[in-house]
């Protein structure tokens, strides 16, 4: 395997990981910010109040985007294994 191929494979792995993780992380970020603003406005400092909405959003987002995430990861794995088999 050449150095160019390894750099290309690493770049594709990082792009795929970012593409798969982005929707979930952005949703959790938005919910966390909204809950934090609510906590500041109401002066409620309960730590579990931030955890439960994030957990619910994570489960919902995985149910909504889970099949797409698995499809993207499957395509990446098949591509990587096919290209690696050529060496």
N, C-alpha and C positions, 0 to 999 in steps of 0.2 A: 504494500500500500504506500502510495506516495504521500508526501507532506501536503500537497494541494488537496488530495482527497480527504485526508484527515481534517484539515481546516474546514473544508466544505461540510463534512459530516458533523463537526462540532457546531458550526453555524446553524445548520438545519435543526440540530437537536435543541439549541437554545431558542431559536425562533418558534419551534413547535411547542416547547415548554411554556414560553411566554404567551403564545396564542391560546393554549388550553387553559392556563391559569388566570388570564386577564379577566374574563367575565365574572368569575367567582370572587376574585380579589377586589374588583371594583364595586361589586354589590355589597360586600362586607364593609368596605371602606365607607360607602355612602350611608349604610345603616349605622355604622359606628359613629359617624359624624352627627347624624340626626339624633341619635340617642344621647350623645354628649351634649348637644345644644339643648335638648330637653332637660337633661340633668342640671345644667347650669341655670336654665330659666326657672326651674322649680326648686333648686337647691337640694335635690335628692342625691345623696352620695352612696347609693347602694351599688356594689360591684356586680352583683348578679343581674342587675337591670341591663347591663351592657352585653352580658354573655348570652342570655336567652334569645334576644332578637337576632343576634349574629348566627346562632346555631340554627334557628328557624330559616333564615335566609340562605344559609349554606345548604341545608337539606332541600329547600325548594329549588335553588339554582342547580343542584346536582340532578334533581329529577327532571328539570327542564332541559338543561344542557348536557346531561350525562351521556346520552347516545351520541351527540355530536363530538364530545370530547373523546369518547372511545373510538369513533370513526377516524378522527384525525390522528390519534396515537397508533391505530392499526395501520393506517396508510404510511405513517412514518416508519414503523417497524418493518413493514413489508418492503418499502423502498430501501431501507438501510441493509436488510438482509439480502435483498436481490443484488445490490451493488457490492456488498462484501463477498458474495458468492463468486463474483467475477474475478476475484484476486486469488 
